[in-house]
């Protein structure tokens, strides 16, 4: 554990809290991509299979349960809550997210640290997380109507991944034999996908105007 890892975890946690705050208080999921949320639920389900086999620490277990439980509950709210689901814009959220899963699974079968079920699922979750934000970014480009909570949610998700990149750099220079190419490459790809959003978010903040992404 180091400051970058802790900051990344807390930023990730805050992103989930912001989204849950929007859903619970406003009873709205407007601007939120169900497709991205389903991908994240798949990511955490396949990544945290080791909950049944390996105990690392109480902190690690609690954080895994929080991210797993929150991702599944968000999908449930968007699909089944009688008020929240009415605000879901399914006509705009049309990204074929299932098409992302097969290439990620094939890549995990080909490139993994060890050819076991848990390791392949772990690699699959990393590859899928790298591109899971794509439906959300496409939805924001289509609607061009980004409320503050939605913008903050996406910003925090991007910041979480950027902090993890710093965590890997720190560990590379402070720990012996710390090399995890799958994690590094997937994380860098994911961070780069947020670059355009970061640019327009800070431009809107600097100019004190409503955030809009170019179509």
WOGIJO-V19260 format. One record per residue. N is the residue number from 1. RES is the residue in three letters. PHI is phi in radians with two decimals (* if undefined). PSI is psi in degrees with one decimal (NA if undefined). BURIAL is b if it has 9 or more other ideal C-beta (glycine too) atoms within 8 Angstrom, else e. Layout:
N|RES|PHI|PSI|BURIAL / N|RES|PHI|PSI|BURIAL
//
This chain:
1|UNK|*|136.6|e / 2|UNK|-2.50|176.2|b / 3|UNK|-1.10|-34.9|e / 4|UNK|-1.24|-39.8|b / 5|UNK|-1.14|-45.4|b / 6|UNK|-1.12|-43.8|b / 7|UNK|-1.11|-38.6|b / 8|UNK|-1.11|-44.6|b / 9|UNK|-1.08|-44.3|b / 10|UNK|-1.19|-36.9|e / 11|UNK|-1.14|-41.7|b / 12|UNK|-1.08|-43.4|b / 13|UNK|-1.10|-42.9|b / 14|UNK|-1.10|-36.0|b / 15|UNK|-1.08|-41.5|b / 16|UNK|-1.15|-42.1|b / 17|UNK|-1.11|-38.4|e / 18|UNK|-1.09|-44.2|b / 19|UNK|-1.17|-42.6|b / 20|UNK|-1.14|-35.4|b / 21|UNK|-1.06|-44.0|b / 22|UNK|-1.09|-46.4|b / 23|UNK|-1.18|-42.4|b / 24|UNK|-1.38|-38.6|e / 25|UNK|-1.52|-42.4|e / 26|UNK|-1.59|-15.8|e / 27|UNK|0.97|44.2|b / 28|UNK|-2.49|143.5|e / 29|UNK|-2.14|23.8|b / 30|UNK|-1.01|132.7|b / 31|UNK|1.48|-3.7|b / 32|UNK|-1.77|133.0|b / 33|UNK|-1.51|116.9|b / 34|UNK|-1.10|-33.3|b / 35|UNK|-1.08|-43.5|b / 36|UNK|-1.14|-41.2|b / 37|UNK|-1.13|-36.1|b / 38|UNK|-1.18|-37.5|b / 39|UNK|-1.13|-42.0|b / 40|UNK|-1.13|-38.3|b / 41|UNK|-1.07|-39.0|b / 42|UNK|-1.18|-41.3|b / 43|UNK|-1.01|-51.6|b / 44|UNK|-1.25|-33.6|b / 45|UNK|-1.12|-43.2|b / 46|UNK|-1.39|-27.2|b / 47|UNK|-1.37|-34.0|b / 48|UNK|-1.76|26.2|b / 49|UNK|-1.09|-22.7|b / 50|UNK|-1.25|-5.1|e / 51|UNK|-1.02|-27.6|b / 52|UNK|-1.54|-10.3|e / 53|UNK|-2.17|-26.8|e / 54|UNK|-2.34|132.2|e / 55|UNK|-1.89|122.3|e / 56|UNK|-1.79|-54.1|e / 57|UNK|-2.89|164.4|e / 58|UNK|-1.12|-41.2|e / 59|UNK|-1.02|-47.8|e / 60|UNK|-1.06|-44.3|e / 61|UNK|-1.13|-44.2|b / 62|UNK|-1.11|-44.5|e / 63|UNK|-1.12|-40.4|b / 64|UNK|-1.08|-44.9|b / 65|UNK|-1.14|-36.4|b / 66|UNK|-1.12|-49.7|b / 67|UNK|-1.19|-37.6|b / 68|UNK|-1.18|-48.6|b / 69|UNK|-1.15|-41.0|e / 70|UNK|-1.19|-39.5|b / 71|UNK|-1.15|-40.7|b / 72|UNK|-1.20|-39.5|b / 73|UNK|-1.19|-35.7|b / 74|UNK|-1.11|-44.2|b / 75|UNK|-1.07|-42.0|b / 76|UNK|-1.08|-46.3|b / 77|UNK|-1.04|-45.3|b / 78|UNK|-1.21|-27.9|b / 79|UNK|-1.60|-32.6|e / 80|UNK|-2.18|-22.4|e / 81|UNK|-1.16|127.7|b / 82|UNK|-1.10|-28.0|e / 83|UNK|-1.64|-44.2|e / 84|UNK|-1.11|-42.7|b / 85|UNK|-1.13|-22.5|b / 86|UNK|-1.16|-26.6|e / 87|UNK|-1.55|-3.8|b / 88|UNK|-1.33|126.3|b / 89|UNK|-1.64|79.9|b / 90|UNK|-1.23|-21.6|e / 91|UNK|-1.22|-26.1|e / 92|UNK|-1.68|-27.4|e / 93|UNK|-1.56|72.2|b / 94|UNK|-1.96|10.6|e / 95|UNK|-1.04|130.2|b / 96|UNK|-1.40|78.9|e / 97|UNK|-1.18|-26.0|b / 98|UNK|-1.12|-24.2|e / 99|UNK|-1.21|-17.1|e / 100|UNK|-1.37|-25.3|b / 101|UNK|-1.24|-44.8|b / 102|UNK|-1.08|-48.3|e / 103|UNK|-1.04|-37.8|e / 104|UNK|-1.15|-39.6|b / 105|UNK|-1.18|-43.8|b / 106|UNK|-1.08|-40.7|e / 107|UNK|-1.12|-38.6|b / 108|UNK|-1.15|-35.0|b / 109|UNK|-1.20|-30.1|e / 110|UNK|-1.56|-39.4|e / 111|UNK|-2.15|106.3|e / 112|UNK|-2.64|166.2|b / 113|UNK|-1.40|-26.1|e / 114|UNK|-2.77|136.0|e / 115|UNK|-1.47|72.5|e / 116|UNK|-2.20|164.6|e / 117|UNK|-1.02|-49.1|e / 118|UNK|-1.12|-40.0|b / 119|UNK|-1.23|-37.6|b / 120|UNK|-1.15|-42.2|b / 121|UNK|-1.14|-36.4|b / 122|UNK|-1.12|-46.4|b / 123|UNK|-1.11|-41.7|b / 124|UNK|-1.00|-43.2|b / 125|UNK|-1.12|-35.4|b / 126|UNK|-1.20|-45.1|b / 127|UNK|-1.12|-41.1|b / 128|UNK|-1.22|-38.8|b / 129|UNK|-1.10|-32.0|b / 130|UNK|-1.05|-31.1|b / 131|UNK|-2.01|1.9|b / 132|UNK|-1.11|-24.8|b / 133|UNK|-1.35|-12.7|b / 134|UNK|-0.98|-48.4|b / 135|UNK|-1.02|-36.4|b / 136|UNK|-1.16|-43.8|b / 137|UNK|-1.16|-39.0|b / 138|UNK|-1.13|-41.8|b / 139|UNK|-1.07|-42.5|b / 140|UNK|-1.15|-34.6|b / 141|UNK|-1.19|-35.7|b / 142|UNK|-1.30|-44.5|e / 143|UNK|-1.38|-35.8|b / 144|UNK|0.97|24.2|b / 145|UNK|-2.25|89.0|e / 146|UNK|-1.89|111.2|b / 147|UNK|-1.33|168.0|e / 148|UNK|-1.06|-43.9|e / 149|UNK|-1.16|-39.3|b / 150|UNK|-1.14|-44.1|b / 151|UNK|-1.07|-42.0|b / 152|UNK|-1.17|-36.5|b / 153|UNK|-1.06|-49.7|b / 154|UNK|-1.17|-39.4|b / 155|UNK|-1.05|-44.8|b / 156|UNK|-1.16|-36.8|b / 157|UNK|-1.07|-44.4|b / 158|UNK|-1.16|-39.5|b / 159|UNK|-1.15|-37.3|b / 160|UNK|-1.02|-45.5|b / 161|UNK|-1.23|-38.0|b / 162|UNK|-1.10|-38.6|b / 163|UNK|-1.17|-33.8|b / 164|UNK|-1.18|-33.9|b / 165|UNK|-1.08|-42.5|b / 166|UNK|-1.11|-36.8|b / 167|UNK|-1.07|-42.2|b / 168|UNK|-1.16|-39.7|b / 169|UNK|-1.10|-44.9|e / 170|UNK|-1.05|-46.0|b / 171|UNK|-1.19|-33.1|b / 172|UNK|-1.07|-38.2|b / 173|UNK|-1.56|-10.9|e / 174|UNK|-2.01|-11.7|e / 175|UNK|-2.12|142.4|e / 176|UNK|-1.36|139.8|e / 177|UNK|1.02|32.3|e / 178|UNK|-1.59|96.6|e / 179|UNK|-2.41|117.8|e / 180|UNK|-2.42|81.8|e / 181|UNK|-1.09|-38.6|e / 182|UNK|-1.07|-47.2|b / 183|UNK|-1.11|-44.8|b / 184|UNK|-1.11|-52.1|b / 185|UNK|-1.11|-43.5|e / 186|UNK|-1.07|-43.2|b / 187|UNK|-1.16|-38.8|b / 188|UNK|-1.17|-42.6|b / 189|UNK|-1.03|-44.9|b / 190|UNK|-1.08|-43.2|b / 191|UNK|-1.12|-39.7|b / 192|UNK|-1.11|-31.8|e / 193|UNK|-1.13|-23.5|b / 194|UNK|-1.52|-9.9|b / 195|UNK|-0.99|-44.9|e / 196|UNK|-1.11|-42.3|b / 197|UNK|-1.10|-44.5|b / 198|UNK|-0.97|-44.2|b / 199|UNK|-1.05|-50.7|e / 200|UNK|-1.25|-29.7|b / 201|UNK|-1.14|-47.6|b / 202|UNK|-1.29|-27.3|e / 203|UNK|-1.14|-42.6|e / 204|UNK|-1.17|-37.4|b / 205|UNK|-1.17|-43.1|e / 206|UNK|-1.14|-38.6|e / 207|UNK|-1.64|0.9|e / 208|UNK|0.96|48.2|e / 209|UNK|-2.20|164.5|e / 210|UNK|-1.17|138.0|e / 211|UNK|-1.22|128.9|b / 212|UNK|-2.47|137.9|b / 213|UNK|-1.72|144.6|b / 214|UNK|-1.14|143.4|e / 215|UNK|-1.22|NA|e
//
